[in-house]
């Protein structure tokens, strides 16, 4: 079992458990943006969403830790937004950089990213796609050609 990652937000430590499928599914739209961090603000915001998903979908989630009243009848999506907002308000400027580090650790624990070789990271190289896994394409796969091929035009 993977070791839980930790992050400090607003001077409070949070253990980030191993992601279950529900957390991965909720965080999926934000993973690329958070790990590439082309825009440090958007990347950090995406990272906070991944952290929120990781905690929200854990079986030990305690909503009161994030300012959600137990009597509030919120959907999971509303709780997700509330936890994300909670972290945005708590995160200090000096803590921004650690968000990316925590996200990388969480994603490694979930086997969603691999360790990059040192030389590969320095060169900025990306793995080239294999021709065996590349989708089949055809120069005649335009919508018109497809309609003609199936006899609809």
Order of alpha helices (4+ residues) and beta strands (2+ residues): beta-beta-alpha-alpha-alpha-alpha-alpha-alpha
